[in-house]
C-alpha cells in the first residue's frame, strides 16, 4: 500500500483516536490539501493513523 502524504486530512467523528490524530489536526487547521474520512471506529484507529 502506498504511503499517503501527511497533509491529507481526516474528518471522522467516530474514530477512537480522533483527538490525537495528526490527520484531524491538519483538516481542522486548514493546512490539508485534501480531507477524507478514513476507517477509524469507536473501537479502533484506522490503518492510516499518524501520531502527533
One Martini backbone bead per residue (centre of mass of N, CA, C, O) as a GRO file, in nm:
protein
   52
    1UNK     BB    1   0.096   0.036   0.022
    2UNK     BB    2   0.069   0.359  -0.007
    3UNK     BB    3   0.188   0.649   0.109
    4UNK     BB    4   0.054   0.912   0.260
    5UNK     BB    5   0.039   1.221   0.293
    6UNK     BB    6   0.037   1.437   0.574
    7UNK     BB    7  -0.175   1.653   0.415
    8UNK     BB    8  -0.401   1.454   0.480
    9UNK     BB    9  -0.712   1.467   0.590
   10UNK     BB   10  -0.954   1.404   0.870
   11UNK     BB   11  -1.314   1.321   0.899
   12UNK     BB   12  -1.388   1.138   1.210
   13UNK     BB   13  -1.606   1.122   1.479
   14UNK     BB   14  -1.568   0.793   1.553
   15UNK     BB   15  -1.281   0.790   1.619
   16UNK     BB   16  -1.073   0.701   1.882
   17UNK     BB   17  -0.817   0.902   1.762
   18UNK     BB   18  -0.910   1.199   1.687
   19UNK     BB   19  -0.753   1.369   1.930
   20UNK     BB   20  -0.445   1.240   1.816
   21UNK     BB   21  -0.463   1.313   1.511
   22UNK     BB   22  -0.302   1.464   1.251
   23UNK     BB   23  -0.529   1.458   1.035
   24UNK     BB   24  -0.727   1.634   1.198
   25UNK     BB   25  -0.554   1.883   1.240
   26UNK     BB   26  -0.524   1.960   0.932
   27UNK     BB   27  -0.828   1.983   0.880
   28UNK     BB   28  -0.887   2.214   1.099
   29UNK     BB   29  -0.639   2.425   1.011
   30UNK     BB   30  -0.623   2.420   0.672
   31UNK     BB   31  -0.354   2.240   0.561
   32UNK     BB   32  -0.509   2.062   0.385
   33UNK     BB   33  -0.534   1.931   0.053
   34UNK     BB   34  -0.715   1.695   0.179
   35UNK     BB   35  -1.037   1.547   0.275
   36UNK     BB   36  -1.115   1.260   0.459
   37UNK     BB   37  -1.244   0.926   0.543
   38UNK     BB   38  -1.154   0.701   0.761
   39UNK     BB   39  -1.169   0.369   0.940
   40UNK     BB   40  -1.249   0.461   1.207
   41UNK     BB   41  -1.363   0.375   1.537
   42UNK     BB   42  -1.477   0.335   1.861
   43UNK     BB   43  -1.254   0.076   1.874
   44UNK     BB   44  -1.062   0.205   1.638
   45UNK     BB   45  -0.813   0.262   1.431
   46UNK     BB   46  -0.675   0.339   1.155
   47UNK     BB   47  -0.433   0.246   0.910
   48UNK     BB   48  -0.354   0.583   0.882
   49UNK     BB   49  -0.229   0.647   1.139
   50UNK     BB   50  -0.101   0.947   1.310
   51UNK     BB   51   0.107   1.069   1.509
   52UNK     BB   52   0.211   1.372   1.656
   0.00000   0.00000   0.00000
